[in-house]
Amino acid sequence: MKNIIQNINKAFDHRIRLGIMSVLMVNESADFNSLKELLGVTDGNLASHTKALELEEYIIIEKQFIGKKPNTKYIATTKGKEAFQLHILALEKLVRNT
């Protein structure tokens, strides 16, 4: 039997990273507070997982000020969208083959 997990992307193994990418696939962008609330995670967890996705070049992190308040926005890159779609396809194949 062919290695059915070979196309599973390790960058998306964690449920928080899977959630971040899922949100960014259906939205142009998401800000820190929105992601934190949607995923039910702490500031530190979200920050570390977004940093991991940024290092893979799967997301872009934009920091700016709105008025006097800092705002962090996340955007999925083309590379990230393609990698995530391949990951989802691999998961679907895995489910169908087992």
N, C-alpha and C positions, 0 to 999 in steps of 0.2 A: 504494500500500500504506500502510495506517495505520502510524503510528509505534509499532512493537512494543515499544520499550523505555521508553515514557513512564511506565509505572507502576513501573519499577524504582526502589527507594528508595536514594538516594545514601548515606544513613546506614548501610546494610548492605552497601556495596560492598566493604569490606575483610573478608578471611576471618576475622580475629579477632572483629570485631563480629558477623559472621554466626554464628560459633561461640558467642559469648556468648549471643546471643538464642536459638539452638537449644537450648542447655542450659537456659535459663530458661523456655522454652516447655513443657518436659516435667518441670520440677522447680519446686516452689513458690519455692525460693530456692537460691542457691549462694554459698559463701563464697570469699574471695580465693584461698586455697590450693587449693581444689578446682578452680576455674576455671583457675588457673595450670597445674596438673598436667594437667587434661584437654586443654587447648589447647596445651600445650608452649610457653608464652611467658614472657618475662621480666617481672619486677615492673613495670618502667617501661612496657612495651608494654601490659600489662593495665590498668594505671592510666590511661593516656592514652585507651584505647579505651572503658573504662567511663565515663570522664568525658565523652567525646563522646556516648555514648548517654544519659547523665544530662542533658546540656544539651538534648537533643531531647525530654526527658521520657519516654523509652522505658523507662528503668529507675530504680529508687530505690536509693540507696546508704545502708545503715544501718551505723553504726559503734558498737561497744560494747566493753566489756571482759568477758571470761570469765575469772574469777579476776583475775589481774594481766596477762593477755595481751590485746592488742587483737584484735578480730575484725571484719572487714568483710564484710557480707552484701549480696547483690544480688538484687533482685526486679523482675521485668518488670511494668510498669504496664499497665493496660487499653489505653491509647493505644499502647504499645509492642507489645503482643500483636496488636492490630488491624493496625498498620502492617506488622509482620513477616508476618502472614498474607497481606496484600495483596501484599507483595513476593514471597513464595513463589508465589502464584498468577500473578503477572506473569512470573516465571522459567519456570513450567510452560508458560504460553502461548507464551513465546519459544521454548522447546525444541520445542513441537509445531508451530509455524509456520515453523520453519527447516529 
